[in-house]
Amino acid sequence: MSLPVVLLSVLLAVAVILGAMLVFRVEKLRRAGTPILLRTIPAAVDEGWRHGTVHYRDDSLRYYRLASLRPGPNVTLPRQGIEITGRRRPEGTETEILEGMQILQVHTKGRGDGAYELAMGPGAVTAFQSWVESRQSERSQRRRSA
């Protein structure tokens, strides 16, 4: 075999493997998580939204971007550091992709410091708020670790 044929075969094999990994990740995440759109703020009104799913754990919320080959979460928000600072409805061209969704502004402190907007359906908003509000208070955590 000539060198160009071997190189083309290797590139094709790598492309097939990457494609299979992406399909596997998308299918796995869609089955197991809650679909949301997330973006880091500040951002222009209709820019920066990324489709993904969130998985709730005892100590953190893990966001997995759908169009990513990364094996772990793309963003991890610590449960104790999450503060919901506002909510709004989609504006401008956001209404085209976020119709029927609510947008929560969330600030985090600790591991994963930052500000984010999460767009999700009304049922997912209720679940998220319940998960945040049912965390242990910082006060009880200090006593337990003392």
MARMARZA-172299 format. One record per residue (C-alpha): residue in three letters; x, y, z. Coordinates in Angstrom, 1 decimal. Example, Ala and Ser with C-alpha at 12.3 -4.5 7.8 and 13.67 -1.06 7.14 Angstrom:
# MARMARZA-172299
@code->ALA	u->12.3	v->-4.5	w->7.8;
@code->SER	u->13.7	v->-1.1	w->7.1;
# end
This chain:
# MARMARZA-172299
@code->MET	u->0.0	v->0.0	w->0.0;
@code->SER	u->1.1	v->3.5	w->-0.7;
@code->LEU	u->1.6	v->6.1	w->2.1;
@code->PRO	u->-1.4	v->8.3	w->1.0;
@code->VAL	u->-3.7	v->5.3	w->1.2;
@code->VAL	u->-2.5	v->4.3	w->4.7;
@code->LEU	u->-2.8	v->7.9	w->5.9;
@code->LEU	u->-6.3	v->8.2	w->4.5;
@code->SER	u->-7.3	v->4.9	w->6.1;
@code->VAL	u->-6.0	v->6.0	w->9.5;
@code->LEU	u->-7.8	v->9.4	w->9.2;
@code->LEU	u->-11.0	v->7.6	w->8.3;
@code->ALA	u->-10.7	v->5.2	w->11.2;
@code->VAL	u->-10.1	v->8.1	w->13.6;
@code->ALA	u->-13.1	v->10.0	w->12.2;
@code->VAL	u->-15.3	v->6.9	w->12.6;
@code->ILE	u->-14.2	v->6.4	w->16.2;
@code->LEU	u->-14.8	v->10.0	w->17.1;
@code->GLY	u->-18.2	v->9.9	w->15.5;
@code->ALA	u->-19.1	v->6.8	w->17.4;
@code->MET	u->-18.0	v->8.4	w->20.6;
@code->LEU	u->-20.1	v->11.5	w->20.0;
@code->VAL	u->-23.2	v->9.4	w->19.1;
@code->PHE	u->-22.7	v->7.3	w->22.3;
@code->ARG	u->-22.3	v->10.4	w->24.5;
@code->VAL	u->-25.4	v->12.1	w->23.0;
@code->GLU	u->-27.5	v->9.0	w->23.5;
@code->LYS	u->-26.3	v->8.3	w->27.0;
@code->LEU	u->-26.8	v->11.9	w->28.1;
@code->ARG	u->-30.3	v->12.3	w->26.6;
@code->ARG	u->-31.4	v->9.1	w->28.4;
@code->ALA	u->-30.1	v->10.0	w->31.9;
@code->GLY	u->-30.2	v->13.8	w->32.4;
@code->THR	u->-32.5	v->16.8	w->32.4;
@code->PRO	u->-32.2	v->18.8	w->29.2;
@code->ILE	u->-31.2	v->22.4	w->29.6;
@code->LEU	u->-29.4	v->25.2	w->27.8;
@code->LEU	u->-26.6	v->26.9	w->29.7;
@code->ARG	u->-24.4	v->29.9	w->29.1;
@code->THR	u->-21.8	v->31.9	w->31.0;
@code->ILE	u->-22.8	v->35.5	w->31.7;
@code->PRO	u->-22.2	v->38.3	w->30.9;
@code->ALA	u->-23.2	v->37.5	w->27.2;
@code->ALA	u->-25.1	v->39.3	w->24.5;
@code->VAL	u->-28.9	v->38.6	w->24.6;
@code->ASP	u->-28.9	v->35.8	w->22.0;
@code->GLU	u->-25.4	v->34.4	w->22.2;
@code->GLY	u->-23.5	v->31.7	w->24.0;
@code->TRP	u->-26.3	v->29.2	w->24.6;
@code->ARG	u->-25.2	v->25.5	w->24.7;
@code->HIS	u->-27.5	v->22.5	w->24.6;
@code->GLY	u->-26.8	v->19.9	w->27.3;
@code->THR	u->-28.1	v->17.9	w->30.2;
@code->VAL	u->-27.7	v->18.3	w->33.9;
@code->HIS	u->-27.2	v->15.5	w->36.4;
@code->TYR	u->-28.0	v->16.1	w->40.1;
@code->ARG	u->-25.7	v->14.7	w->42.7;
@code->ASP	u->-25.7	v->15.1	w->46.5;
@code->ASP	u->-23.0	v->17.8	w->46.4;
@code->SER	u->-23.0	v->19.2	w->42.9;
@code->LEU	u->-24.8	v->19.8	w->39.6;
@code->ARG	u->-23.0	v->18.5	w->36.6;
@code->TYR	u->-23.6	v->19.9	w->33.2;
@code->TYR	u->-22.7	v->17.8	w->30.1;
@code->ARG	u->-22.6	v->19.7	w->26.8;
@code->LEU	u->-24.2	v->17.5	w->24.1;
@code->ALA	u->-21.7	v->18.5	w->21.3;
@code->SER	u->-18.6	v->17.6	w->23.3;
@code->LEU	u->-16.4	v->14.5	w->23.4;
@code->ARG	u->-15.1	v->15.3	w->26.9;
@code->PRO	u->-15.6	v->12.2	w->29.1;
@code->GLY	u->-16.6	v->14.2	w->32.2;
@code->PRO	u->-18.9	v->17.2	w->32.9;
@code->ASN	u->-18.2	v->20.5	w->31.1;
@code->VAL	u->-19.3	v->22.5	w->34.1;
@code->THR	u->-19.7	v->21.5	w->37.8;
@code->LEU	u->-21.6	v->23.7	w->40.2;
@code->PRO	u->-21.2	v->23.1	w->43.9;
@code->ARG	u->-24.6	v->22.7	w->45.6;
@code->GLN	u->-23.6	v->24.7	w->48.6;
@code->GLY	u->-22.4	v->27.6	w->46.5;
@code->ILE	u->-25.4	v->28.0	w->44.2;
@code->GLU	u->-27.5	v->31.1	w->44.5;
@code->ILE	u->-30.5	v->31.9	w->42.2;
@code->THR	u->-30.2	v->35.6	w->41.7;
@code->GLY	u->-33.0	v->36.2	w->39.1;
@code->ARG	u->-35.3	v->34.8	w->36.5;
@code->ARG	u->-36.5	v->36.1	w->33.2;
@code->ARG	u->-38.3	v->35.1	w->30.0;
@code->PRO	u->-36.5	v->34.8	w->26.6;
@code->GLU	u->-35.9	v->38.0	w->24.8;
@code->GLY	u->-35.3	v->38.9	w->21.2;
@code->THR	u->-34.2	v->36.0	w->19.0;
@code->GLU	u->-33.8	v->33.8	w->22.1;
@code->THR	u->-37.6	v->33.2	w->21.8;
@code->GLU	u->-36.9	v->31.1	w->18.7;
@code->ILE	u->-34.9	v->28.4	w->20.6;
@code->LEU	u->-36.1	v->29.0	w->24.1;
@code->GLU	u->-39.9	v->29.1	w->23.6;
@code->GLY	u->-41.7	v->27.9	w->26.7;
@code->MET	u->-38.6	v->27.9	w->28.8;
@code->GLN	u->-37.7	v->30.0	w->31.8;
@code->ILE	u->-34.2	v->31.4	w->32.3;
@code->LEU	u->-32.6	v->31.4	w->35.8;
@code->GLN	u->-29.6	v->33.5	w->36.6;
@code->VAL	u->-27.3	v->31.6	w->38.9;
@code->HIS	u->-24.2	v->32.7	w->40.7;
@code->THR	u->-21.8	v->30.2	w->42.3;
@code->LYS	u->-19.1	v->30.5	w->44.9;
@code->GLY	u->-16.5	v->28.0	w->45.9;
@code->ARG	u->-15.4	v->25.4	w->43.3;
@code->GLY	u->-16.7	v->26.6	w->40.0;
@code->ASP	u->-17.0	v->30.4	w->40.8;
@code->GLY	u->-19.0	v->32.2	w->38.1;
@code->ALA	u->-22.3	v->33.4	w->36.8;
@code->TYR	u->-24.5	v->31.4	w->34.5;
@code->GLU	u->-27.9	v->31.4	w->32.9;
@code->LEU	u->-29.9	v->28.1	w->32.8;
@code->ALA	u->-32.8	v->27.8	w->30.4;
@code->MET	u->-35.2	v->25.0	w->31.2;
@code->GLY	u->-38.9	v->24.0	w->31.1;
@code->PRO	u->-41.2	v->24.8	w->34.0;
@code->GLY	u->-41.0	v->21.3	w->35.5;
@code->ALA	u->-37.2	v->21.4	w->35.4;
@code->VAL	u->-37.2	v->24.8	w->37.1;
@code->THR	u->-39.2	v->23.4	w->39.9;
@code->ALA	u->-36.9	v->20.4	w->40.3;
@code->PHE	u->-33.8	v->22.6	w->40.3;
@code->GLN	u->-35.2	v->25.0	w->42.9;
@code->SER	u->-36.3	v->22.1	w->45.1;
@code->TRP	u->-32.8	v->20.5	w->44.8;
@code->VAL	u->-31.1	v->23.8	w->45.7;
@code->GLU	u->-33.5	v->24.6	w->48.6;
@code->SER	u->-33.2	v->21.1	w->50.1;
@code->ARG	u->-29.5	v->21.3	w->50.7;
@code->GLN	u->-28.2	v->21.3	w->54.2;
@code->SER	u->-27.6	v->24.7	w->55.6;
@code->GLU	u->-24.0	v->25.9	w->55.9;
@code->ARG	u->-24.5	v->26.1	w->59.6;
@code->SER	u->-25.3	v->22.4	w->60.0;
@code->GLN	u->-22.4	v->21.5	w->57.8;
@code->ARG	u->-20.0	v->23.4	w->60.1;
@code->ARG	u->-21.3	v->21.7	w->63.2;
@code->ARG	u->-21.1	v->18.3	w->61.6;
@code->SER	u->-17.4	v->18.8	w->60.5;
@code->ALA	u->-16.3	v->20.3	w->63.9;
# end
